[in-house]
Amino acid sequence: MTRSGRTLIGLFTILALIGVLALIIVAFANRIAPWPIWAQTLLYLGAGLIWLLPLRPLLVWMNKE
């Protein structure tokens, strides 16, 4: 597979990953709303950083020669 093909697949994979994680957070929004603001902030910060975990291996794969 060419590098540009891997880049295109990686791009859509990253977008799908962000979308799935956003849908998971939205599904729990009603349960999270009554929490204190500091707890919500920690949750959303953690959720916003979780998608970075699979990002490094994906970027390495995308940039293989």
DALINVEN-V199673 format. One record per residue. N is the residue number from 1. SS is DSSP state (alpha for helix, beta for strand, coil for the rest). Layout:
{{N;SS} {N;SS}}
//
This chain:
{{1;coil} {2;coil} {3;alpha} {4;alpha} {5;alpha} {6;alpha} {7;alpha} {8;alpha} {9;alpha} {10;alpha} {11;alpha} {12;alpha} {13;alpha} {14;alpha} {15;alpha} {16;alpha} {17;alpha} {18;alpha} {19;alpha} {20;alpha} {21;alpha} {22;alpha} {23;alpha} {24;alpha} {25;alpha} {26;alpha} {27;alpha} {28;coil} {29;alpha} {30;alpha} {31;alpha} {32;alpha} {33;alpha} {34;coil} {35;coil} {36;coil} {37;alpha} {38;alpha} {39;alpha} {40;alpha} {41;alpha} {42;alpha} {43;alpha} {44;alpha} {45;alpha} {46;alpha} {47;alpha} {48;alpha} {49;alpha} {50;alpha} {51;coil} {52;coil} {53;coil} {54;coil} {55;alpha} {56;alpha} {57;alpha} {58;alpha} {59;alpha} {60;alpha} {61;alpha} {62;alpha} {63;coil} {64;coil} {65;coil}}
//
